Amino acid sequence: MNYLNPLKRISSFISEVSFRSMSIAGLVVMLAVAGAQSGRAQAAGANDAQIQADVTKALDNKKFKDVKSTVQDGVVTLTGTVDLYSDKEDADKRSHHRKNVKAVQNMIEVAGPSVDDVQLRNKLAEKLAYDRVGYGTTAFNALTIGVQSGVVTLGGIAYGPTDKDSALSLVSNYPGVKDVVDNIEVAPTSPMDDRIRLAEARAIYGAPQLNKYALDPAKPIRITVVNGNVTLSGVVDNQMDKDVANIRANGVPGVFKVVNNLQVAGGSQEK
């Protein structure tokens, strides 16, 4: 009969005990991790439920009656329809401002009336032309507008942030607008540019044949100034008016350059 060396038998026993101890320790760790994960999942689920309740309360408004929201891991997904693009933006802001919201996926569709692109552009251009009349900055805003499949793209240069925000708000609240792309630039704050703007306005509108363009706020000669560079835009009645405006603009002290983008009525119009 073969007997194991007593030392080997003891060593083997110790190894087996150690293996079993390690296995039990590993199992304990796995159970602890699983418990922690389960706890976090339960906490996340409770957190999502609270966010869901907060978002539902925030969207408790008639204009959001067709909007649905779901929450997963703190991310809110909005679906459904609204009448105006501004309502879609509002739903997004209200959801973002809820506690513990990590992100908002806004998949709301604007289901208001469909308007022909050309008709929509013309209506919006008319509204924008009279926007902020009376604040003294109308002639210093030169905005462009394009419409494709109800998506409105605004560009150009605004005199200040308030003028830009006003234009965006006007378009966002207009029926038929499905989405808004904001490419408007705001002219940098500059006392020198402000001085040039006023001097340009006096020089251009002070010309006898040009003061008629100051009568209708929707049809002024637009004067934008950025770092001493002047750009004229808009539509004038004839080539002579365009040339006179150019001469007057170039005569203002402190101007680095004048770009004359004025269009003559009956010629190629601004897009």
VENVENWO-V710694 format. One record per pair of residues at least 6 apart in sequence whose C-alpha atoms are under 7 Angstrom apart, sorted by the first residue. I is the first residue (numbers start at 1). GAP is how many residues later the second one is. D is the distance in Angstrom with one decimal. If there is no record, write none. Layout:
I,GAP,D
I,GAP,D
//
This chain:
44,29,6.3
48,23,5.7
48,24,6.2
48,25,6.4
48,26,5.9
51,47,7.0
51,50,7.0
52,18,6.7
52,19,6.1
54,44,6.5
55,40,5.6
55,43,6.7
58,36,6.2
59,32,6.7
63,19,6.6
64,18,6.5
66,14,5.5
66,15,5.6
66,16,6.8
67,11,6.8
67,12,5.7
67,13,4.4
67,14,5.9
68,10,5.8
68,11,5.2
68,12,5.9
69,7,6.7
69,8,5.5
69,9,4.6
69,10,6.4
70,6,5.7
70,7,5.3
70,8,6.8
71,6,6.3
74,26,6.5
74,27,5.1
74,28,5.2
75,26,6.2
75,27,5.5
75,28,4.9
75,29,5.8
76,27,6.3
76,28,4.7
76,29,6.1
77,27,5.8
77,28,4.6
77,29,6.1
78,27,6.2
78,28,5.0
78,29,5.5
78,30,6.0
79,27,6.9
79,28,5.0
79,29,4.5
80,28,5.1
80,29,6.3
81,27,5.4
81,28,4.8
81,29,5.6
81,30,5.8
82,6,6.5
82,27,6.5
82,28,5.1
82,29,5.9
83,27,5.7
83,28,5.5
83,29,4.3
84,26,6.0
84,28,6.2
84,89,6.1
84,91,6.1
85,25,5.9
85,87,5.3
85,88,6.5
85,92,6.3
85,93,5.9
85,94,6.2
86,86,4.9
86,87,5.3
88,20,6.4
92,12,6.9
92,14,6.5
96,7,6.9
96,8,6.4
110,68,5.4
112,63,6.5
112,64,6.0
113,62,6.6
113,63,5.3
114,62,5.2
115,61,5.3
117,30,5.6
117,31,6.1
117,32,6.4
117,33,6.2
121,25,6.6
121,26,5.9
124,47,6.8
128,39,6.5
129,89,4.6
130,87,6.3
130,88,5.5
132,6,6.6
133,84,6.8
137,22,6.8
139,81,6.0
139,82,6.6
139,83,4.8
139,84,5.9
140,19,5.8
140,82,5.8
140,83,4.9
140,84,5.3
141,16,6.1
141,17,4.7
141,18,5.5
141,81,6.6
141,83,6.6
142,14,5.7
142,15,5.4
142,16,6.4
142,80,6.0
142,82,6.7
143,11,6.9
143,12,5.6
143,13,4.3
143,14,5.8
143,15,6.8
144,10,5.7
144,11,4.9
144,12,5.3
145,7,6.9
145,8,5.7
145,9,4.7
145,10,6.3
146,6,5.7
146,7,5.1
146,8,6.7
147,6,6.3
150,26,6.4
150,27,5.2
150,28,5.1
150,29,6.9
151,26,6.3
151,27,5.4
151,28,4.7
151,29,5.8
152,25,6.7
152,27,6.2
152,28,4.9
152,29,6.1
153,27,5.9
153,28,4.6
153,29,6.2
154,27,6.2
154,28,5.4
154,29,5.6
154,30,6.0
155,27,6.8
155,28,4.6
155,29,4.2
156,28,5.3
156,29,6.2
157,27,5.7
157,28,4.8
157,29,5.6
157,30,6.4
158,6,5.7
158,26,6.8
158,27,6.2
158,28,4.9
158,29,6.1
159,27,6.0
159,28,5.5
160,26,5.5
160,27,6.3
161,25,6.3
164,20,6.9
172,8,6.9
187,39,6.1
188,38,6.9
193,32,6.0
193,33,6.6
193,34,6.3
193,35,5.8
197,26,7.0
197,28,6.5
199,53,6.6
200,49,5.8
200,52,6.4
203,45,5.7
203,46,6.8
204,6,6.5
204,41,5.7
204,44,5.7
204,45,6.6
205,6,4.4
205,9,6.5
210,31,6.7
213,6,6.2
213,7,4.9
213,8,6.5
214,6,5.6
220,14,6.8
221,11,6.7
221,12,6.0
221,13,5.3
222,10,5.5
222,11,5.0
222,12,5.8
223,7,6.8
223,8,5.9
223,9,5.1
223,10,6.8
224,6,5.7
224,7,5.3
224,8,6.7
225,6,6.5
228,26,6.9
228,27,5.2
228,28,5.5
229,26,6.2
229,27,5.5
229,28,5.0
229,29,6.2
230,27,6.1
230,28,4.7
230,29,6.2
231,27,5.7
231,28,4.7
231,29,6.0
231,30,6.9
232,27,6.3
232,28,5.0
232,29,5.5
232,30,6.0
233,27,6.8
233,28,4.9
233,29,4.5
234,28,5.2
234,29,6.2
235,27,5.7
235,28,4.7
235,29,5.6
235,30,6.1
236,6,6.5
236,26,6.8
236,27,6.2
236,28,5.1
236,29,5.9
237,27,5.8
237,28,5.2
238,26,5.4
238,27,6.6
239,25,6.2
242,20,6.3
246,14,6.4
249,9,6.9
250,8,6.3
263,6,6.2
//
